Each structure stands twice: as C-alpha cells, then as structure tokens.
C-alpha cells in the first residue's frame, strides 16, 4: 500500500474530535432534559402535575410537581395557556438546567477521543507487526523472514535435476568454491557475488537453487522478492538489512531471492506515492556492493522478466553472471522424464525418446505433470504399473485436455471434423518441409478442440527456414481448405488455425526479415520473451497498413495452395476422411499406409 501523508492521520484525529464535541458530548449533556409533546404538557397542567414553568421564545421548559424532572416541549399558539397554568398551581420562573462540570466536559471532549484513537492505533499496530514480522511482538517488526535450509540427506541434489547441464555446471562451480575456497584464492580468482537465473516459468530455476542448498552444505537463506514489500515505507529496506546481517554472521552462505523482479524493477524517476519498492531496491544495491564487503555471501536470484530489472542491479559486481535456464531440448526432455519416472512404478520397456519427441516445447514442470498424469491414468485403469500408452495419452492430456466422453457430435459434425483434420495431415504430407504426422483424432477434448492432428519432429530444431514457415502456414490452412473442397462450406472450427497462421505470417514479416519489401528491418519489438513474447509494432501507420496487406497476401496464397493440393488429391482426401470417421483415432503409420496405397 502507498504511504499515507501526515495530513491523512491529522484529519482522522480531527474527525474523531468533532464527533465527540458536536454530537456525542451535547447528547450526553442534554440527556437530563426530557423532551415531550405539547399534549402531554396540557395533560400534566390539567392534572396539576406542573411545578415551575419557563416560557421561552422557541420552547417551554417545565418541571414536575416535585421538581425532580425537567421537561421541554415546543411552543404552540395557545391564548389561554397562562390562565390554565395559574389555575393549576404552577409557578412561573426560570428552570435551571444543571450543566456538566468543566472537568467532565474536558474528559468527554478531549481525553476520551484521544484514548479511543490511541487504543485503535495500538490494536492496528499489533496486527501489522504480526503480519510483517511473522511473530507476535514488536521485536519481529521489520525482521527478515527468510527460510533457512540446512544440509539434509533427503534434499534435492544435482542428480535430481536434468536437462539443464550448462546451468548445473555454473552452479557446481559455486558449490565447489564453498567447499574448497583455497583452490580458487591461490590463483587469485574470486567467485561471482551474484548469479541471476533467467528463463521461462517451470524450467527449474527454483529447483536448481534447492539443489545448490542440498549440495553446498552451508547455510542457505531463501526468500521471495514480494516478501520485502511492506505496507509502511522502510520495512522492506529493514528486512534487507536484517537478511544480510544474518547472512554475514553465518558466512560462507548462500542467499536465494526468488522472483527478484518484484523489488528490482527499473527506476523510472517519476514521482510515485509508493516508494517502498525503490527504497528496498536501493538498500539491496547497497548491501550487494557497498563500502562494507559481503565476503563469503553469494547471492542467487531467479526471474522470468530480466528485461524489467534495474541496470544497477544486473551490472557486474552485483550479478556477475546471468545463467539462462531455457526450455529443455530433446535429450534434456528425455532425461527429465527418466528422472521423474524414478518416482513411479513403470514398465521396463518404455521408450522415453518417443514421449520426449511428442512433448516438444514442454518445460520441466510440464514433463513432471505428464509423468504424474500417466500414473493417475494407470490407477484409473486398474493397473499397478505405468505403460507406454499411459505416457502417450498424458502428453495429449497436457496439450489438449481430457477426452470429453459425454460430448456427442452429430453425424454431419463428425464428418466435417474428419475432413478438417485430414486436411491438415494431407497438406502436411504433400509438402517436403513439414514434420511427420504422429496421430489424428476427432474425439473432442476439454480444451475445446473437436479434434487435432499431432505432428512430431524427428530431432531438435533450432532454426526454421522461410520455406518451412510458409509450409507451416499452408498446413494450418489445410483444415479450412478441406471443408471448402469436400463439404462445400466453412465452419467455426478453423478459428485457432486462423489465429496461429496470422501470427506466424506477421512474425515472418515484422521480426524475421522475410519480406522482400522490408528486407532486414525490425518492425516489431518483443516484450517479456519468457512470458509469451508479446510484440508491439514500432513503425508508422502507413507501414502498419503495408504489413497488414502483406500478411493477408501471404496467408491467402498458402490457403489457395492448400485448396489446390487437396483438389488434386481429392480421392485420397475422401478415403482418409472416411477411415478416420469410422475409427475416430488413427496413428501416423496408418495414415501413411493408406496414403501410399494409391
């Protein structure tokens, strides 16, 4: 929360004071005068129950016969009032209302509001101290609540982390330095003060840090960047100071800050009501590279938004190394699957290479989820071991969701979906730069897909040529083209294909320099490359219009190419669609067998 200015609290105090002085105290002082209606006053007059009467300009004050109670009522037009009062025995005079003593008035007007406000502030302060410090006393306010991991035989080790060999090599060097510092100091080498782990979510940044904790055998402090940000300005900086104070006392040690972008964002210099984050960052910068050295304290930090970090934080001397923790390649995916498969009961003949190729682009967290889904599927099937089919199905579950068993398509819909999916597969097979078809199905999935065609690359791909990208666009348009050629109509089933084809065509023109007109000019800027890679155009409106025109031409040309290929192979399209319609799911081998028969 932003820091409230002093005037904010002053206004609250004034409001409480005004409440007591203008409302509460007058009510208390007037509580001894009983307000009644004019009819009751007339009844008491007739019954002789009125003692002393004082007629004022806007009201009538009177007492009872014994002069024990004081009443007041409004003034009404009554010509015979004076005679009736005289006849009833009432006396005309001044009705004296006893005023509250000055001491009581002072207590009610000033002391009581201050006591109430102080008690409220004390209660709120205690609640904030409990929340900020994780304890129940004032001594915990502003203290670092970093978790300390100790050496454990059951902790995560580097052998439990697969697919990130380069990152492990960098971190193993840190562990070796902590174990044998003389080996490095004898040659004059010093370890980096800070190592920044960057990469997409789920690639194992936090797991690598835990592996360092398991291997190092030194105190390991772990804290999230968001835990530094507090309601009051200065509390985050206090936590940073306390964290490094503890670390220096236990050096050599490692401090791990997860999601450091929560406090390490660039300082834009603009006025902001919440300068807590900036003060916390300044304190962190001072602690990492100030006048006082942090010998023996190594900082590990993780983020998936490195471009948002302040340059003063990422410079050498603070974070000397940036270790990318990228999505694993084919070999890495296979190793990760084997690591997680050690935790389950699996059959001995499983080919993890096939699963790794099917899960192209999956992160370590997604691969762990695939293995777990396979184990759950085996349990649902009543088996005590995971089979190859369980893992293959779990890949599809992670990609497209579970099968919708209660989704019943009409006969016409099933045939349209069959033609749509065969259109994708056939256009892909009739080209020379596309991945082989692995599986085709028309069983609806919980992700909303009524069917899908899975293509699996044979090995790792790091570069894509223009011909390959163009053929990918043609393959994406193959579903809609098959509907047009075979069914004579178009449906909403191609919405996702249209989105992907358009995005790929635009990237070819604006990012990859694959347009003859624009040559090697970057027309888009990519932001958050590890969080989806959103792009924004960086060109004039006239240029944007030209980009749109070229994107439309590119997609349109590949759509026409797909229609031409399917029209020329109409017999194969019909035969394959009929086979898929009957079987609902076919493998890539079955698809190629039927395709090559004619």
N, C-alpha and C positions, 0 to 999 in steps of 0.2 A: 504494500500500500504506500502511496506517497506521503511524505512527511507533512503533517498539518502545521500551518503557521501559528505563532503565538497568539495572534488575534483571535484565532478559532477557539482556543481554550478560554480566553478572556470573555468572549461573547457567551460561552456556556455558563460561566460564573455569573455574569450579569443577568442572564435569563433566569437562573435559579433565584437570585436576589430579588428580582422584580416579581417573581411568582409569590414569594413569601410576603413581600411588602405590600403588594397591590391586591392580592387575592386571599392568601391563607391567613395573614395576621388580622386584616379587617374582619374577616369572617369570625375569627376567634374572639375578637373584641366585641363584636356585635351579637355574640351568641347569647348574652344575658338579657337582651330585649326580645320579647316575644311578639312576633308580628301576627295580627289577627284581622278579620274583616270588619266592616262597619256594622253589619247586622249583629255580630257578637257584642260589639261595643254598645249598641242600643239595648240589647237584652240585659247586659250587665247593669246599664243605667236604670232600667225599669225595675230590676230586682234589688237595686241598692247595693250592688257589689263594687261600685267605683269609689276609690279613695280620693286621690289627688288627680286633677286634670290640667294639662297644659296644651292649649290650642296654638299650634304654630302655623306658619304660612302655608306649609305643604303637608302637614301631618298632625296627628293628635297623639300625644303621649299621656298615658294614664296608668294608675296603679290599681290593684285590687283593694278591697275594704281594709285588709290587714297591712297594706303597703309592703307586701313581701315580693310581689312580682310586678314587673314593668311591662306594659303592652304598648304597642303602637299600631295605628291604623290610618288609612288615608282620609283626607279631608273631603267631605261631601256637602253640597248645598242643603242646609237644614236651618230654617229660621227659628224653630222652637228649641234648638239644642240647649241654649243657655238656661231657659226656664226648666227644662226637664232635668238637667244636671243639678240645678239648685234644689228642685223638689226632691230629688233622690238622696240629698245629703252629701253630695260630692263637694270637695273643696277645690277652689281654683288656685293654682300656684305653679311652681317650677318642679318638674320631675327631674331629679338628679340621677343621671346615669353614671355609675361608678366606672371610672376609667382604669385600664390596666396599668399596673405600676411601671415606671420607667425601666426598672431592671428586667421585668418580664418582657416588656416590649423590645428591649435591646436583645434579649436572648432569642425571642421569636423571629426578630427581623434580621439579625446578623449571625449570631452564634449557631443557631440551628441549621441554616442553609449551608454554612461552611462545614459543619460536622457531617451533614448528609453528603455533600460533594466530596469531602475527603474520604469518607467511607467507600463511596462508589469508586473513586480513583484507586484506592488501596486494593479493592477487590479486583478491578480490571488489571492492575499491575501484577498481582499474583498470578492471574490466569495467563498473562502474556509471558511471565517468567517461566511458568511451567511449560508452555508451548515452545518457547525459544530455546531453553536450556535443556529440555528433556528431564528436568528434575522438579522438585517442589520448593526449592529455596532460592533466595536471591543470589547466592554464590554461583548458581548454574547459569545465570543470565549472561549471554554473550560467550559462553564456552563452546568450544568445538565439540560436536557430537559425532566425530569420525569413528568408524568402526575399526577396531584393531584386530587383524588376523594374525594368529600365531602359527608356528610350524605344526603341521598335522600329518599323520601318516595316511589319512583318508582324504586329503585335499587334492585339488586338481593339479596335475603335473603337465609338463610339455608333451609327454607321451599321450595325454588325453586330448591334445589339440592337433588337428590335422588340417592340411590344405593351405596353411599359411607359413611355408618354410622360411621365406625371407623375413617375415616379422618375428618368427621364433629365433632366427639367427641373431637379430639385433638385440632381442631381449635376453637371450642366453649370455650374450657378452656382458650385460649388466649384472646378471646373477654371478657370473664368473668373477667380475670385478669385486663384488661384495664379499665373495669367498676368499679371493687372493688379490688384495689391493696392491701388494708389493710387486707383483708381476708387471703391473702397469706403471706404477710410480718409478720403478727402476729405469725405465726408458724415457721417463718424462711425460707419459701420456696421462690424461685425466679423463674421467668418464663424463658424458654429457650431463648437464644439470637437469635437463628436462627432455622427455620423449613424448611426442604427440602422436597418438594412434588415430588415424582418419580412415573412414570407409563407410559404406552403406550400412543401414541397420541390419542386425542379425548375422554379421560376418565374423563375430567372435572377439571384438575389442575388449569387452569386459572379461571374457573367459581367459584371454591372454594375460590380462592383469592378475587374475586369480592364479593362473599357472605360475606367474612370477612369484606370487606370495607363497605358493606351495614349494617352489624350488629354492628360494633365496635363503630361507632360514633366518631372516632378520625381521624386525617389526614392520608391519605393512598397514599403513593407515588408508582407509577407503572412505570417501565422502562424495556426495553428488553436488554438482555446481548449484543446483536450486536450493540446497540446504544453507547456503551462505546468505541468501536474500531474506531479509527480515523486514518487519513492519516499521521499525524505528531506524533512522539513519545512524550508522555507526556500528550496529550489531554485527553486520556481515564482516566488516573490517576487523572487529574484535574477534570473531571466530577464526579469521585467517591468522591473526597474530597468535591466538591460542593454539591453533593446529601446528604452526611451525615451531612454537615454543616446545610443544610436546615432542615433535619430530627431532629437534636439536638435542633434547635430553636423551633420546633413545638412539641417536645416530651410532653406526650407519643404519639407515632405514629407507623405506620407500613410501611415498605419498601418492595415492592414486585419486585423481579428481575426474569423476565420470560426468559426461555432458558439460564440459567446461564452457561451452558457448553460452550457458545461462548467465555467467558473470563476465565472460571475456569478449563480449561484443565490441565492435569498433565504437570509439568515442567520436560522436559527430560534432561536438562543440555547441550544439543547440541547447537552449535553456530547457530544463525539464524539471517537473515537480518531484520526480523520483530520482534522486542522485545516489540512492543507496547502492545500486549496481556499480556505478562509476567509482564510488569510494572503495567498494570491495575490490574492484579490479586494480585500483591504484595501490592498495595495500598488498595485493598479490604480487604486483610487479616489484614492489619494494622488497618483499620477502624473498623473491626468487633471485634478485640481482641487486641488492642494496650494498651499503657500506659494510654491513655485517655479513660475513660469508656463511653459507649453509653447507659446510663440509660434511660429506657423508650422507646428505639428504638428497635423494634422487626423486624427481617429480615425474610421474606418469599421468597422462591425461588422454581422454577419449572424446571424440566429437564426430558427428557426421555433417557438420557445417563449417569446415575450415575456412571458407572464404569470408565468413562473418566475423572472424576473430580479429582483435586489435593487432596491428603490426608490431606494436611494442611488446606484445606478449609472445609472438611467434618468432621474434628475431633470435639469432644465435646468442648464446649466453643465458637465455631463459629456456626456450625449447630449441635445443641444438639439432635435434633430429625429428623428421616427420616420417613416420612409418606407415605406409599405406596397407590397409587390411582390406583387400579387394574381394570381389566375388570369386570363389574357387574355380579353377579350370577343371577339365575332365578328370585328370589324375587326382586333383585335390578333392573333387566331389566323391570319387570312388573311395579315397582314404577316409573321408569324413563318414561316409556310410558304414564303412567297416568298423570305425571307432564306436559309433552308436549301436551297431549291430552286436557288439560285445555285451551289451546290457540286456539283450533279449534272447530267447531260445529260437534259433533259426536252423533251417535245414542246411546240410553241408554243401549242397550243390547250387547255391545261389550265385548268379553271375552279377556282381555289383557293377561291372562296367556297363552293362545294358541299362541298369537303373540310372547310373550317372549320366549316360547319354540322353536318356529320356528327361532328366531333370536339368536340362541346360538352363543356365542363368539363375539357378537356385542358390540361396545363401546357406550358410551353415545351420542357421536356425530352422530354415525350411526343410533341409535334409533331415535334421533331427525329428521334425514333425512327421516327415514321410515314414521314417522307421517306426515311430510310435503309432501312426495310423495303421501301418501294416500289422503290428502286434494286436491292436484292437480288432482289426478285421479277422485275424486268425481266431481270436477268442469268440467273436460273434459266430464264426463258422463251426465252433466246437472242436477246434484243433489245438494241440499243445505246442506246435512249432510254426514259425513263420515260413511261408513258401514264396517262391519267385512271383507267383501270381498276386500274392498279397502286396508285395512291394510295388509291382507294376500298377495295380489298381490304386494304391495310395498316392502314387505320383499324379494320377488323374484326379484324385480327390483334392489334392492341394492345388492343382491347376484349375480345374473346372467345377469342383464341388462334388457332393454325393449324388448318386442317381436318384431321380425323382420317381419313385415306384408308383405313386398314385397319379402321375401326370399322364393322362390318356389323350393322345393326339388323334384327330380324325384321319381317315384313310387318305384323304387328299393332302392333309398337312404332312403326314409321314412320307408321302411320295415326293412332295416339294422339297422337304428337308433332305431326303435321299439324293435327289438330283443336285441340290445345293452343295452337299458335302463331296459328292463325286466330282462335281465341277471343280472344286478346289484341288482335289487329288489328281484329276486328269490333266488339268492345265499345268500343274507342277511336274507331272511325269513326262509331259510332252516337251518340256524345256530342258536345257542342259546344265543350268547353274543353280539348281534347287536341291534342297535336302530330300532324301528318300522318305516316302510315306511309311509311318510305323503302324498307324491304326486309324480306322474310320468308324464312327458310331453315330447313330441317330437316336440314342437314348438321352432324354432330357436330363440336365444337371441342375443342381440347386443354384448355381451361379447365374442362371437364366438362359444358358445356351441350350438349344434344342438338339444340338449335335456338334461334333467337332472333328477336325482332321488333324492328327498329330504327325508332325514331321520331325525327324531326329537326324542331326548332323553326325557324320561318321567320326569326326575328331574335333579338335579345338579349332576355333576360327577367331582370328584376331583382326583380320582385315576383310572388308567387303568391297568388291569392285562395283562399278556402275552397272555392269550387265547383271550382276547378281541382285542388286537392289531393284532394278527395273523388273526383273522376272519375279521378285517377291510381290511387287505391286500387281503384276498380271495374275499371280496365284490368288491374291486377296480378292481380285475382281471376278475370279472364276466361279464363285458361288452364285452371284447375281447373273452372270452370263449364262450359266446353266439353266436358271429359271427362265430366262428370256428365250433360249433356244428350244428347250424341251417342253416348258409349260405355257409359253406364250404370255406370261405375266410376270410381275415382280412383287416381292413381299417385303415385310419389315425385317426379315431375318438377316439382311446384309448390313445392318446399322453398324455393328462393331467392325466389320470388314472395311466399310467406307471410312470410318474414323482412322483406322490403322493405315490404310493406303494413303489418305490425305496427309497424315502426319509424316509418313516416310517420304512422300514426294516433296513436301515442304522442306524437310531436313536436307534432302539432296541438293536443293537449290540454295537455301539460305545458310547452311552450315558446312556442307561437304564440298562446295565449289564445283558442282557437277552440272552447271548450266553454262552453255556456250556464250550466252549474252553477258552474264555477270562475272564469268571467269573466277578467279580466286579472291573473291570479296566476301567477307563475313557480313551477312545481313541480319543475323540474329545473335543475341547474347544469351548464353545458357546460365541459369542460376540454380544453385543447390544441386550440383551434379550427383550427389549421393542420395538425394531425396526426391527423385523423379525427374530432375533435369528440366525444370520449366524454362521455356525460352521466350524472350521478348524481342520484337523487331527493333532494329536500330537503323532505320533508313527513312527517307522522305515518304509522304503519302503517295506520290507518283510512283516511286519504286515499289511500294507495297501493292499497288494495283497491278504492276507488271509481274510481281511474284505470284499473285493470285491467278493471273492469266496463264502463266507457265505451269503452275501446279495443276490447273484444270486440264490443260493440254496434255500433260504427262499422264495423268490418271485416265483421261479419256482415251488416249492412244492405247494404253495397256488393256483397258476394258474392251476396246474393239478387237485387239489381238486375241484376247481370251475367247470372245464370241466366235472369231474365225476358227480358232483351234478346235473348239467344241463342235462347230458346224461341220468341219471337215472330218471329225471322228464321232459323228452322231450315233452310229451303230454301237461303238464301244461305250459311249455315254449311257445309252439305254440299257445295255446288258449289265454294266456295273451297277447302275442305279437299281435295276430290278433285283440283283443279287443282294445289295445292301438293304433294300426294302424288306426282303424275306428274312435275312439273317440278323438285322439290326446293328451288328458289330462285325467287322472283318479286319483281319490283320493286313499289314503291308505286303506280306508274301502272297496272300490270297488275291489281293488287288493286282499285283504284278503278274500273277499267273493268268488271270482272266484277260488282262490287258495284252499279254503276249500270245494268247491263243490264236487270235485272228490276224 
